[in-house]
Amino acid sequence: MWFVAIFVVLFTGKWNSGMREFVVKALRLGIKVNAYAMMLTDEYPPFSLED
């Protein structure tokens, strides 16, 4: 989705708020999962896009 968002922002000059929230939440979840996988934290990441 972030790849599509790059082109949307490039051509329209603004973010759709729903798309932006999805991309930010997906990136945040990816960072949490990577931190857990690399044993940087003991907190098990939730498998949802909600905080």
PDB file with one MODEL, atoms N, CA, C and O in Angstrom:
MODEL        1
ATOM      1  N   MET A   1       0.818  -1.184   0.000  1.00  0.00           N
ATOM      2  CA  MET A   1       0.000   0.000   0.000  1.00  0.00           C
ATOM      3  C   MET A   1       0.868   1.257   0.000  1.00  0.00           C
ATOM      4  O   MET A   1       0.504   2.260  -0.614  1.00  0.00           O
ATOM      5  N   TRP A   2       2.006   1.211   0.679  1.00  0.00           N
ATOM      6  CA  TRP A   2       2.851   2.413   0.721  1.00  0.00           C
ATOM      7  C   TRP A   2       3.383   2.756  -0.664  1.00  0.00           C
ATOM      8  O   TRP A   2       3.619   3.926  -0.967  1.00  0.00           O
ATOM      9  N   PHE A   3       3.573   1.739  -1.508  1.00  0.00           N
ATOM     10  CA  PHE A   3       4.045   1.978  -2.866  1.00  0.00           C
ATOM     11  C   PHE A   3       2.985   2.742  -3.673  1.00  0.00           C
ATOM     12  O   PHE A   3       3.307   3.663  -4.424  1.00  0.00           O
ATOM     13  N   VAL A   4       1.746   2.353  -3.506  1.00  0.00           N
ATOM     14  CA  VAL A   4       0.640   3.059  -4.159  1.00  0.00           C
ATOM     15  C   VAL A   4       0.539   4.473  -3.593  1.00  0.00           C
ATOM     16  O   VAL A   4       0.294   5.429  -4.329  1.00  0.00           O
ATOM     17  N   ALA A   5       0.732   4.597  -2.276  1.00  0.00           N
ATOM     18  CA  ALA A   5       0.640   5.909  -1.632  1.00  0.00           C
ATOM     19  C   ALA A   5       1.687   6.877  -2.166  1.00  0.00           C
ATOM     20  O   ALA A   5       1.423   8.074  -2.275  1.00  0.00           O
ATOM     21  N   ILE A   6       2.854   6.379  -2.494  1.00  0.00           N
ATOM     22  CA  ILE A   6       3.903   7.246  -3.051  1.00  0.00           C
ATOM     23  C   ILE A   6       3.413   7.902  -4.342  1.00  0.00           C
ATOM     24  O   ILE A   6       3.604   9.102  -4.539  1.00  0.00           O
ATOM     25  N   PHE A   7       2.789   7.127  -5.211  1.00  0.00           N
ATOM     26  CA  PHE A   7       2.315   7.679  -6.470  1.00  0.00           C
ATOM     27  C   PHE A   7       1.102   8.591  -6.282  1.00  0.00           C
ATOM     28  O   PHE A   7       0.950   9.580  -6.999  1.00  0.00           O
ATOM     29  N   VAL A   8       0.248   8.260  -5.327  1.00  0.00           N
ATOM     30  CA  VAL A   8      -0.898   9.127  -5.046  1.00  0.00           C
ATOM     31  C   VAL A   8      -0.413  10.490  -4.581  1.00  0.00           C
ATOM     32  O   VAL A   8      -0.906  11.518  -5.047  1.00  0.00           O
ATOM     33  N   VAL A   9       0.549  10.506  -3.665  1.00  0.00           N
ATOM     34  CA  VAL A   9       1.090  11.771  -3.174  1.00  0.00           C
ATOM     35  C   VAL A   9       1.842  12.495  -4.288  1.00  0.00           C
ATOM     36  O   VAL A   9       1.770  13.719  -4.398  1.00  0.00           O
ATOM     37  N   LEU A  10       2.543  11.759  -5.089  1.00  0.00           N
ATOM     38  CA  LEU A  10       3.303  12.365  -6.180  1.00  0.00           C
ATOM     39  C   LEU A  10       2.395  13.084  -7.181  1.00  0.00           C
ATOM     40  O   LEU A  10       2.716  14.181  -7.638  1.00  0.00           O
ATOM     41  N   PHE A  11       1.267  12.466  -7.517  1.00  0.00           N
ATOM     42  CA  PHE A  11       0.391  13.040  -8.531  1.00  0.00           C
ATOM     43  C   PHE A  11      -0.647  14.010  -7.972  1.00  0.00           C
ATOM     44  O   PHE A  11      -1.018  14.967  -8.651  1.00  0.00           O
ATOM     45  N   THR A  12      -1.122  13.782  -6.747  1.00  0.00           N
ATOM     46  CA  THR A  12      -2.153  14.666  -6.198  1.00  0.00           C
ATOM     47  C   THR A  12      -1.579  15.716  -5.260  1.00  0.00           C
ATOM     48  O   THR A  12      -2.177  16.778  -5.087  1.00  0.00           O
ATOM     49  N   GLY A  13      -0.438  15.442  -4.655  1.00  0.00           N
ATOM     50  CA  GLY A  13       0.183  16.392  -3.743  1.00  0.00           C
ATOM     51  C   GLY A  13      -0.334  16.317  -2.324  1.00  0.00           C
ATOM     52  O   GLY A  13       0.046  17.137  -1.488  1.00  0.00           O
ATOM     53  N   LYS A  14      -1.204  15.339  -2.027  1.00  0.00           N
ATOM     54  CA  LYS A  14      -1.701  15.199  -0.656  1.00  0.00           C
ATOM     55  C   LYS A  14      -2.019  13.740  -0.347  1.00  0.00           C
ATOM     56  O   LYS A  14      -2.244  12.931  -1.247  1.00  0.00           O
ATOM     57  N   TRP A  15      -2.031  13.422   0.954  1.00  0.00           N
ATOM     58  CA  TRP A  15      -2.333  12.082   1.429  1.00  0.00           C
ATOM     59  C   TRP A  15      -3.823  11.955   1.677  1.00  0.00           C
ATOM     60  O   TRP A  15      -4.447  12.879   2.199  1.00  0.00           O
ATOM     61  N   ASN A  16      -4.392  10.837   1.313  1.00  0.00           N
ATOM     62  CA  ASN A  16      -5.719  10.477   1.767  1.00  0.00           C
ATOM     63  C   ASN A  16      -5.565  10.041   3.216  1.00  0.00           C
ATOM     64  O   ASN A  16      -4.697   9.221   3.513  1.00  0.00           O
ATOM     65  N   SER A  17      -6.380  10.564   4.126  1.00  0.00           N
ATOM     66  CA  SER A  17      -6.183  10.297   5.555  1.00  0.00           C
ATOM     67  C   SER A  17      -6.301   8.807   5.894  1.00  0.00           C
ATOM     68  O   SER A  17      -5.548   8.311   6.732  1.00  0.00           O
ATOM     69  N   GLY A  18      -7.226   8.089   5.263  1.00  0.00           N
ATOM     70  CA  GLY A  18      -7.367   6.661   5.527  1.00  0.00           C
ATOM     71  C   GLY A  18      -6.157   5.871   5.053  1.00  0.00           C
ATOM     72  O   GLY A  18      -5.702   4.955   5.737  1.00  0.00           O
ATOM     73  N   MET A  19      -5.640   6.224   3.890  1.00  0.00           N
ATOM     74  CA  MET A  19      -4.455   5.554   3.361  1.00  0.00           C
ATOM     75  C   MET A  19      -3.246   5.838   4.243  1.00  0.00           C
ATOM     76  O   MET A  19      -2.448   4.944   4.524  1.00  0.00           O
ATOM     77  N   ARG A  20      -3.118   7.095   4.680  1.00  0.00           N
ATOM     78  CA  ARG A  20      -1.994   7.466   5.532  1.00  0.00           C
ATOM     79  C   ARG A  20      -2.028   6.694   6.852  1.00  0.00           C
ATOM     80  O   ARG A  20      -1.004   6.178   7.299  1.00  0.00           O
ATOM     81  N   GLU A  21      -3.197   6.617   7.471  1.00  0.00           N
ATOM     82  CA  GLU A  21      -3.317   5.885   8.739  1.00  0.00           C
ATOM     83  C   GLU A  21      -2.978   4.412   8.558  1.00  0.00           C
ATOM     84  O   GLU A  21      -2.302   3.830   9.406  1.00  0.00           O
ATOM     85  N   PHE A  22      -3.434   3.797   7.468  1.00  0.00           N
ATOM     86  CA  PHE A  22      -3.131   2.393   7.225  1.00  0.00           C
ATOM     87  C   PHE A  22      -1.633   2.172   7.054  1.00  0.00           C
ATOM     88  O   PHE A  22      -1.072   1.238   7.628  1.00  0.00           O
ATOM     89  N   VAL A  23      -0.983   3.026   6.270  1.00  0.00           N
ATOM     90  CA  VAL A  23       0.455   2.884   6.025  1.00  0.00           C
ATOM     91  C   VAL A  23       1.241   3.073   7.319  1.00  0.00           C
ATOM     92  O   VAL A  23       2.168   2.312   7.594  1.00  0.00           O
ATOM     93  N   VAL A  24       0.884   4.070   8.110  1.00  0.00           N
ATOM     94  CA  VAL A  24       1.589   4.326   9.372  1.00  0.00           C
ATOM     95  C   VAL A  24       1.403   3.153  10.331  1.00  0.00           C
ATOM     96  O   VAL A  24       2.368   2.716  10.958  1.00  0.00           O
ATOM     97  N   LYS A  25       0.181   2.636  10.455  1.00  0.00           N
ATOM     98  CA  LYS A  25      -0.067   1.509  11.358  1.00  0.00           C
ATOM     99  C   LYS A  25       0.637   0.237  10.884  1.00  0.00           C
ATOM    100  O   LYS A  25       1.151  -0.524  11.704  1.00  0.00           O
ATOM    101  N   ALA A  26       0.666  -0.001   9.576  1.00  0.00           N
ATOM    102  CA  ALA A  26       1.343  -1.187   9.052  1.00  0.00           C
ATOM    103  C   ALA A  26       2.847  -1.098   9.281  1.00  0.00           C
ATOM    104  O   ALA A  26       3.475  -2.095   9.639  1.00  0.00           O
ATOM    105  N   LEU A  27       3.430   0.073   9.080  1.00  0.00           N
ATOM    106  CA  LEU A  27       4.863   0.243   9.340  1.00  0.00           C
ATOM    107  C   LEU A  27       5.172   0.082  10.826  1.00  0.00           C
ATOM    108  O   LEU A  27       6.179  -0.525  11.193  1.00  0.00           O
ATOM    109  N   ARG A  28       4.312   0.623  11.672  1.00  0.00           N
ATOM    110  CA  ARG A  28       4.503   0.493  13.124  1.00  0.00           C
ATOM    111  C   ARG A  28       4.453  -0.974  13.554  1.00  0.00           C
ATOM    112  O   ARG A  28       5.257  -1.409  14.378  1.00  0.00           O
ATOM    113  N   LEU A  29       3.505  -1.734  12.995  1.00  0.00           N
ATOM    114  CA  LEU A  29       3.408  -3.157  13.313  1.00  0.00           C
ATOM    115  C   LEU A  29       4.652  -3.896  12.822  1.00  0.00           C
ATOM    116  O   LEU A  29       5.166  -4.770  13.520  1.00  0.00           O
ATOM    117  N   GLY A  30       5.139  -3.553  11.632  1.00  0.00           N
ATOM    118  CA  GLY A  30       6.345  -4.190  11.107  1.00  0.00           C
ATOM    119  C   GLY A  30       7.555  -3.933  11.987  1.00  0.00           C
ATOM    120  O   GLY A  30       8.375  -4.826  12.198  1.00  0.00           O
ATOM    121  N   ILE A  31       7.667  -2.722  12.498  1.00  0.00           N
ATOM    122  CA  ILE A  31       8.781  -2.394  13.393  1.00  0.00           C
ATOM    123  C   ILE A  31       8.681  -3.189  14.692  1.00  0.00           C
ATOM    124  O   ILE A  31       9.691  -3.681  15.196  1.00  0.00           O
ATOM    125  N   LYS A  32       7.470  -3.318  15.236  1.00  0.00           N
ATOM    126  CA  LYS A  32       7.280  -4.089  16.477  1.00  0.00           C
ATOM    127  C   LYS A  32       7.639  -5.559  16.271  1.00  0.00           C
ATOM    128  O   LYS A  32       8.299  -6.166  17.114  1.00  0.00           O
ATOM    129  N   VAL A  33       7.204  -6.127  15.150  1.00  0.00           N
ATOM    130  CA  VAL A  33       7.490  -7.543  14.874  1.00  0.00           C
ATOM    131  C   VAL A  33       8.987  -7.752  14.671  1.00  0.00           C
ATOM    132  O   VAL A  33       9.544  -8.730  15.169  1.00  0.00           O
ATOM    133  N   ASN A  34       9.644  -6.849  13.950  1.00  0.00           N
ATOM    134  CA  ASN A  34      11.088  -6.967  13.744  1.00  0.00           C
ATOM    135  C   ASN A  34      11.857  -6.821  15.054  1.00  0.00           C
ATOM    136  O   ASN A  34      12.830  -7.540  15.280  1.00  0.00           O
ATOM    137  N   ALA A  35      11.438  -5.909  15.911  1.00  0.00           N
ATOM    138  CA  ALA A  35      12.106  -5.746  17.204  1.00  0.00           C
ATOM    139  C   ALA A  35      11.962  -7.004  18.043  1.00  0.00           C
ATOM    140  O   ALA A  35      12.911  -7.414  18.711  1.00  0.00           O
ATOM    141  N   TYR A  36      10.783  -7.623  18.015  1.00  0.00           N
ATOM    142  CA  TYR A  36      10.584  -8.865  18.759  1.00  0.00           C
ATOM    143  C   TYR A  36      11.413  -9.998  18.146  1.00  0.00           C
ATOM    144  O   TYR A  36      12.012 -10.788  18.875  1.00  0.00           O
ATOM    145  N   ALA A  37      11.449 -10.081  16.827  1.00  0.00           N
ATOM    146  CA  ALA A  37      12.185 -11.154  16.152  1.00  0.00           C
ATOM    147  C   ALA A  37      13.690 -11.045  16.388  1.00  0.00           C
ATOM    148  O   ALA A  37      14.383 -12.059  16.463  1.00  0.00           O
ATOM    149  N   MET A  38      14.192  -9.828  16.503  1.00  0.00           N
ATOM    150  CA  MET A  38      15.627  -9.623  16.741  1.00  0.00           C
ATOM    151  C   MET A  38      15.973  -9.613  18.228  1.00  0.00           C
ATOM    152  O   MET A  38      17.093  -9.291  18.624  1.00  0.00           O
ATOM    153  N   MET A  39      14.961  -9.980  19.051  1.00  0.00           N
ATOM    154  CA  MET A  39      15.127 -10.080  20.506  1.00  0.00           C
ATOM    155  C   MET A  39      15.554  -8.766  21.151  1.00  0.00           C
ATOM    156  O   MET A  39      16.351  -8.759  22.089  1.00  0.00           O
ATOM    157  N   LEU A  40      15.023  -7.657  20.646  1.00  0.00           N
ATOM    158  CA  LEU A  40      15.300  -6.363  21.249  1.00  0.00           C
ATOM    159  C   LEU A  40      14.298  -6.034  22.345  1.00  0.00           C
ATOM    160  O   LEU A  40      14.538  -5.160  23.179  1.00  0.00           O
ATOM    161  N   THR A  41      13.174  -6.741  22.336  1.00  0.00           N
ATOM    162  CA  THR A  41      12.150  -6.542  23.353  1.00  0.00           C
ATOM    163  C   THR A  41      11.503  -7.874  23.697  1.00  0.00           C
ATOM    164  O   THR A  41      11.478  -8.792  22.877  1.00  0.00           O
ATOM    165  N   ASP A  42      10.982  -7.975  24.910  1.00  0.00           N
ATOM    166  CA  ASP A  42      10.302  -9.197  25.342  1.00  0.00           C
ATOM    167  C   ASP A  42       8.795  -9.103  25.149  1.00  0.00           C
ATOM    168  O   ASP A  42       8.086 -10.098  25.304  1.00  0.00           O
ATOM    169  N   GLU A  43       8.301  -7.919  24.814  1.00  0.00           N
ATOM    170  CA  GLU A  43       6.863  -7.730  24.648  1.00  0.00           C
ATOM    171  C   GLU A  43       6.416  -8.314  23.317  1.00  0.00           C
ATOM    172  O   GLU A  43       6.890  -7.897  22.260  1.00  0.00           O
ATOM    173  N   TYR A  44       5.500  -9.281  23.368  1.00  0.00           N
ATOM    174  CA  TYR A  44       4.999  -9.930  22.165  1.00  0.00           C
ATOM    175  C   TYR A  44       4.116  -8.953  21.401  1.00  0.00           C
ATOM    176  O   TYR A  44       3.175  -8.414  21.984  1.00  0.00           O
ATOM    177  N   PRO A  45       4.378  -8.702  20.122  1.00  0.00           N
ATOM    178  CA  PRO A  45       3.597  -7.708  19.384  1.00  0.00           C
ATOM    179  C   PRO A  45       2.193  -8.223  19.053  1.00  0.00           C
ATOM    180  O   PRO A  45       2.025  -9.395  18.717  1.00  0.00           O
ATOM    181  N   PRO A  46       1.191  -7.351  19.148  1.00  0.00           N
ATOM    182  CA  PRO A  46      -0.153  -7.765  18.762  1.00  0.00           C
ATOM    183  C   PRO A  46      -0.238  -7.881  17.246  1.00  0.00           C
ATOM    184  O   PRO A  46       0.389  -7.106  16.523  1.00  0.00           O
ATOM    185  N   PHE A  47      -1.002  -8.838  16.772  1.00  0.00           N
ATOM    186  CA  PHE A  47      -1.136  -9.012  15.332  1.00  0.00           C
ATOM    187  C   PHE A  47      -2.409  -8.319  14.844  1.00  0.00           C
ATOM    188  O   PHE A  47      -3.312  -8.945  14.289  1.00  0.00           O
ATOM    189  N   SER A  48      -2.443  -7.022  15.069  1.00  0.00           N
ATOM    190  CA  SER A  48      -3.527  -6.177  14.570  1.00  0.00           C
ATOM    191  C   SER A  48      -2.950  -4.804  14.315  1.00  0.00           C
ATOM    192  O   SER A  48      -1.854  -4.483  14.775  1.00  0.00           O
ATOM    193  N   LEU A  49      -3.687  -4.001  13.585  1.00  0.00           N
ATOM    194  CA  LEU A  49      -3.217  -2.658  13.295  1.00  0.00           C
ATOM    195  C   LEU A  49      -3.648  -1.655  14.351  1.00  0.00           C
ATOM    196  O   LEU A  49      -3.386  -0.460  14.214  1.00  0.00           O
ATOM    197  N   GLU A  50      -4.303  -2.124  15.399  1.00  0.00           N
ATOM    198  CA  GLU A  50      -4.692  -1.245  16.510  1.00  0.00           C
ATOM    199  C   GLU A  50      -3.595  -1.226  17.556  1.00  0.00           C
ATOM    200  O   GLU A  50      -2.916  -2.228  17.783  1.00  0.00           O
ATOM    201  N   ASP A  51      -3.431  -0.070  18.194  1.00  0.00           N
ATOM    202  CA  ASP A  51      -2.393   0.046  19.225  1.00  0.00           C
ATOM    203  C   ASP A  51      -2.821  -0.569  20.473  1.00  0.00           C
ATOM    204  O   ASP A  51      -2.074  -0.565  21.452  1.00  0.00           O
TER     205      ASP A  51
ENDMDL
END
